[in-house]
Amino acid sequence: MARLAVLASGNGSNFQALAESLLAIEGRPHECVLLIHDRKGAYAAQRAARLGIPSRHIGYFRRDPLEAEAEIAAALDDARADAIALAGFMRVLSPGFVEARRGRIANVHPSLLPKWPGARAIERAFEAGDLEFGVTVHLVDAGVDTGPIIARASFAAGRDCALGDIESRVHSIEHEIYPRAVAGILDGIDRERDEP
């Protein structure tokens, strides 16, 4: 069984989708063991409480980001987390943090990378007149949304589609493909353990 930790900053709908997908698997081969949120009032923490998943606030406000990362790393070690999923975590992780966990940190991004990396991806694509939207799941590297792509899904939007409708469709797709991609990473960790 592989153990997943999730890092979030806000609403936590992707965190909930991940956690519920693991809970729904017959025999529960994997487990979500921890939510870490960097904003004190993150709604993701309430979702964790309802799901019975421990959560911890580790803030970055007025402190060295590397100090916050060291606290995150200690919490991950305490929870014996094997992999990390970013779920709306609005921080760029340091190269050292990422390298220590290479191939074991996933992120979901609301665009068809490499188009529209970074914040406000859906809005920027909409303003540019894009007619194809989608979701990319990738492994995290030292860049911003530049890591190896492991899953993606897209859809066509008509010129008369409202931004809100496109955002809803994107988030619905995230909740479908992100849990499957993360389960694949956890399965891979289990296979590595089984190898002689």
C-alpha positions as CSV (number, residue, x, y, z in Angstrom):
1,M,0.0,0.0,0.0
2,A,1.3,3.4,-1.0
3,R,0.6,6.5,1.1
4,L,-0.4,9.8,-0.4
5,A,-0.1,13.3,1.0
6,V,-1.9,16.3,-0.6
7,L,-0.7,19.9,-0.6
8,A,-3.5,22.5,-1.1
9,S,-4.1,26.2,-0.7
10,G,-7.8,26.8,-1.0
11,N,-11.1,25.2,-1.8
12,G,-9.7,21.6,-2.0
13,S,-12.1,20.1,-4.6
14,N,-9.3,18.2,-6.2
15,F,-8.1,17.1,-2.8
16,Q,-11.5,15.7,-2.1
17,A,-11.7,14.0,-5.5
18,L,-8.3,12.3,-4.8
19,A,-9.2,11.2,-1.3
20,E,-12.6,9.9,-2.2
21,S,-11.3,8.0,-5.1
22,L,-8.8,6.2,-2.9
23,L,-11.5,5.5,-0.3
24,A,-13.8,4.0,-3.0
25,I,-11.3,1.4,-4.2
26,E,-12.2,-2.1,-3.2
27,G,-9.7,-3.4,-0.7
28,R,-8.1,0.1,-0.4
29,P,-4.6,-0.6,-1.8
30,H,-3.6,3.0,-1.2
31,E,-4.4,5.6,1.3
32,C,-4.5,9.4,1.6
33,V,-2.7,10.0,4.9
34,L,-2.3,13.8,5.2
35,L,-3.5,17.2,3.9
36,I,-1.1,20.1,4.2
37,H,-2.5,23.6,3.5
38,D,-0.6,26.8,3.5
39,R,-3.5,29.1,4.1
40,K,-5.1,29.1,7.5
41,G,-8.7,29.3,6.3
42,A,-8.4,26.9,3.5
43,Y,-11.7,25.1,2.9
44,A,-9.7,22.0,2.0
45,A,-9.1,21.5,5.8
46,Q,-12.9,21.2,6.4
47,R,-13.1,18.7,3.6
48,A,-10.3,16.7,5.3
49,A,-12.0,16.8,8.6
50,R,-15.2,15.4,7.0
51,L,-13.2,12.6,5.4
52,G,-11.3,11.7,8.6
53,I,-8.0,12.7,7.0
54,P,-5.5,14.5,9.3
55,S,-4.6,18.0,8.1
56,R,-2.0,20.5,9.1
57,H,-1.6,24.2,8.4
58,I,2.0,25.2,7.5
59,G,2.1,28.8,6.6
60,Y,4.6,30.7,4.5
61,F,3.6,34.2,5.7
62,R,6.7,36.3,6.7
63,R,9.0,33.4,6.7
64,D,11.7,31.9,4.5
65,P,10.1,29.5,2.0
66,L,12.8,27.0,2.6
67,E,11.9,27.0,6.3
68,A,8.3,26.3,5.5
69,E,9.4,23.5,3.1
70,A,11.5,22.0,5.8
71,E,8.4,21.9,8.0
72,I,6.4,20.3,5.2
73,A,9.1,17.7,4.6
74,A,9.1,16.8,8.3
75,A,5.3,16.4,8.3
76,L,5.5,14.2,5.2
77,D,8.1,12.1,6.9
78,D,6.0,11.8,10.1
79,A,3.1,10.7,7.9
80,R,5.3,8.2,6.0
81,A,4.0,9.7,2.7
82,D,5.3,7.9,-0.4
83,A,3.9,10.5,-2.9
84,I,2.6,14.0,-3.0
85,A,-0.3,15.4,-5.1
86,L,-0.6,19.2,-5.5
87,A,-4.2,20.3,-5.4
88,G,-4.4,24.0,-6.0
89,F,-1.2,24.5,-4.0
90,M,-0.2,28.1,-5.0
91,R,3.5,27.8,-4.2
92,V,6.5,26.9,-6.3
93,L,8.5,24.2,-4.6
94,S,12.3,24.6,-4.4
95,P,14.5,22.5,-6.7
96,G,15.9,20.7,-3.7
97,F,12.5,19.7,-2.4
98,V,11.4,18.4,-5.8
99,E,14.7,16.6,-6.5
100,A,14.4,14.7,-3.2
101,R,11.0,13.4,-4.3
102,R,11.6,13.1,-8.1
103,G,8.9,11.2,-9.9
104,R,6.7,11.2,-6.8
105,I,5.1,14.7,-6.9
106,A,2.1,15.2,-9.3
107,N,0.2,18.3,-10.2
108,V,-3.0,19.0,-12.2
109,H,-3.1,22.1,-14.3
110,P,-6.2,23.5,-16.1
111,S,-4.8,23.9,-19.6
112,L,-3.3,21.8,-22.3
113,L,0.4,22.3,-21.4
114,P,2.7,23.6,-22.6
115,K,0.1,26.3,-23.4
116,W,-0.9,28.6,-20.6
117,P,1.4,27.5,-17.6
118,G,1.0,29.4,-14.3
119,A,-1.9,31.2,-12.8
120,R,-5.3,32.1,-14.4
121,A,-4.7,29.5,-17.2
122,I,-8.4,29.1,-18.2
123,E,-9.1,32.8,-18.2
124,R,-6.0,33.6,-20.3
125,A,-6.9,30.9,-22.8
126,F,-10.5,32.2,-23.0
127,E,-9.3,35.8,-23.5
128,A,-7.0,34.7,-26.2
129,G,-9.9,33.1,-28.1
130,D,-8.9,29.5,-27.7
131,L,-11.6,27.0,-28.7
132,E,-9.9,23.9,-27.2
133,F,-9.5,23.6,-23.4
134,G,-8.4,20.9,-21.2
135,V,-6.5,19.5,-18.3
136,T,-2.9,18.2,-17.9
137,V,-1.5,16.1,-15.1
138,H,2.2,16.2,-14.9
139,L,5.1,15.3,-12.6
140,V,6.6,18.3,-10.8
141,D,10.0,19.5,-11.7
142,A,12.0,22.6,-10.8
143,G,10.0,24.8,-13.3
144,V,6.4,26.1,-13.3
145,D,4.2,23.5,-15.0
146,T,7.1,22.1,-17.1
147,G,7.4,18.5,-15.8
148,P,6.7,15.4,-17.8
149,I,3.1,15.0,-18.8
150,I,1.4,11.8,-17.6
151,A,-2.3,12.4,-18.5
152,R,-4.4,15.0,-20.4
153,A,-7.9,15.4,-21.6
154,S,-9.4,18.1,-23.8
155,F,-12.7,19.4,-25.2
156,A,-13.9,21.9,-27.8
157,A,-15.8,24.9,-26.8
158,G,-18.0,27.0,-29.1
159,R,-17.4,30.7,-29.6
160,D,-20.6,31.4,-27.6
161,C,-19.4,29.4,-24.5
162,A,-19.3,31.4,-21.3
163,L,-16.1,31.4,-19.2
164,G,-17.9,30.0,-16.2
165,D,-19.2,27.0,-18.2
166,I,-15.7,26.3,-19.5
167,E,-14.3,26.5,-15.9
168,S,-16.9,24.1,-14.7
169,R,-16.1,21.6,-17.5
170,V,-12.4,21.9,-16.8
171,H,-12.9,21.2,-13.1
172,S,-15.1,18.3,-13.8
173,I,-12.4,16.8,-16.0
174,E,-9.8,17.4,-13.3
175,H,-11.8,15.4,-10.9
176,E,-11.9,12.5,-13.3
177,I,-8.3,12.2,-14.6
178,Y,-6.3,13.4,-11.7
179,P,-7.3,10.6,-9.3
180,R,-6.6,8.0,-12.0
181,A,-3.1,9.5,-12.8
182,V,-2.2,9.6,-9.1
183,A,-3.4,6.1,-8.5
184,G,-1.0,5.1,-11.3
185,I,1.9,6.7,-9.5
186,L,0.9,4.9,-6.3
187,D,0.6,1.6,-8.1
188,G,4.1,2.2,-9.5
189,I,5.5,2.8,-6.0
190,D,4.0,-0.5,-4.9
191,R,5.5,-2.3,-7.9
192,E,8.9,-0.9,-7.0
193,R,8.6,-2.3,-3.5
194,D,7.7,-5.7,-4.9
195,E,10.8,-5.9,-7.2
196,P,13.6,-8.1,-5.8
